[in-house]
Every structure is written in structure tokens, then in C-alpha cells.
Amino acid sequence: MLELDPIDAVPVPSPAPGFELSRHTVPLSGLPREANGVTIAQVSDTHRHGGDVDALLTDAVERINALRPDFVVLTGDFVERRVADVLPVARILAGLRPRRGTFAVVGNHDYTADACLMRSALSGFGCEVLDNRAVEALPGLWIAGTDDVHSGSPDLAAALRQVPTGAATVVLSHNPRAFTQVPADRELLMLSGHTHGGQFDFLFFPAAWVCWVHLRTRYVHGWYRRGNSRLYVNRGLGTAGSWPLRRRVRCEPEVSVFHLVAGSE
């Protein structure tokens, strides 16, 4: 089994103001030879609120398209709380042009607005929304998704039940707390968001404390491991909260790109 170290995460600087485009090489057990080298771009937590993130999200869409990833995955909290933001954010995301497909799960803020409408808007531009189910994205490569841990009805076991034992598996969950529910006998990659990397990272009140106090999670950002499975927590593009809290402090927005390679058994 190949070990994955955070040093494998290579940040690619982006023009300021903007976001970090991080790249990660990920060994994934069971990945068939035909899928070796598949790339997945992740966008999370746009939190649209009256167009405040539109320019940044449009830039992200353009940069992702320039990379020509095989897949794009969207890990929830597309809007802050307003139903009026659902269709506009979906229209921008409709500009994504992955080579093989787009997959998504919804987050707790999408429920605050209208999760059903959000799912419908995403499906309207060809994105496949995964609520407690899995699809074989390529022969031997499965992508699964769970409903939101906080506001939905998540059932990771139901999603994984569809995946053959030993198959290469990527799981999407908005809330990284779902990682604690991964069965010990499974080996998979989970991609999450939700935390914004803490959004604030003060010297006297670091991001890890922010996430624990506010979100009750120890998964803040970056890589985590549990048994043979790995979790990556994306810092997201948008910001949550009311003014003056809708800002980031020492916590840059992020789009992440994963390069999957065959891992040893």
C-alpha cells in the first residue's frame, strides 16, 4: 500500500485576488490500468449570496476547463441561504466542461435554501447528483455520494452497497464527519468541504479551534487518514456568515485537482 503524505500536495499559485489551485497525486487501490492517470477537479462551498462569488467562480470554471479534467466533483453548499441564488450559481457551474462528467452532492446551506431545487438545477445542466448512491464512472472506477450529514438523510452504507468489493472508489460528502462512518474493511478516497479551512486562522484562535468549536469536527483542511482510507477536505471558494464575517483571514479559497494512480494492494 502506497503511503500518501501531505508533501504530495503541490500548490499552484494563482493571480491575487483569487484562489489556490492545489494538485494532489493519489494512489487508489483497485484502480484499473485503463483509468490510471484520471484527473478529478473539486469545487466546494461557493456560498453564493447575491453574486458576491460570481467573478471568482467564473474564474475557477475557466481555469478548470483549461486543465481538461476527466471529472469535476461539486461538494455542496452552493448557496448561502437564499432560493434566489440557486439558479444563478447553477448557470455558472453549467460552464464546466470535464471530459467525462460532473458529479455533485448537496450541503446543509443548500437545505436552508431549497435542496430539491438545487438538485434539479444541477441536473438541468447534466450534472449527476448522488444522494446515497454510486455510479460506475469508468469501468472499475466508482464515484459515490452521500446526503448531507447535518441536514439531510445520509446513508453511506447504502451508497457503498452498490460498489463491488475491492473496486476503486471515490466518495463525495459535503461534511467530512462522514469519514468516521467508512467501514474498516473499505479502502477509498473521500472528498469533502464544509469547513472552509476554518475561514479564520488567527494566531490566538487557530483554524482547528474554529472548526471544533463551531462545527464539532477535527477535520479542518487537507489530508487525513483512517485505516486504509483517505480524506481530503477542500477549503472551498466562498465564505459563510453575515457581514463582517463574510471574509477569510489567512485562509485562501481553493480548487483542488486529484491525479489518480494505481495503488499497491
Secondary structure, DSSP 8 states (H G I E B T S, - for coil): -----GGGEEEE---SSS-EEEEEEEEEET--GGGTT-EEEEE----BSTTTTHHHHHHHHHHHHHH--SEEEEES--BSS-GGGHHHHHHHHTT---SSEEEEE--HHHHHH-HHHHHHHHHHTT-EE-SSEEEEEETTEEEEE---TTTS---HHHHHHTS-TT-EEEEE-SSGGGGGGS-TT---EEEE-SSGGGSB--SSS-HHHHHHHHH--S--SEEEEETTEEEEE---SS--SSTTSSS-BS---EEEEEEEEEE--
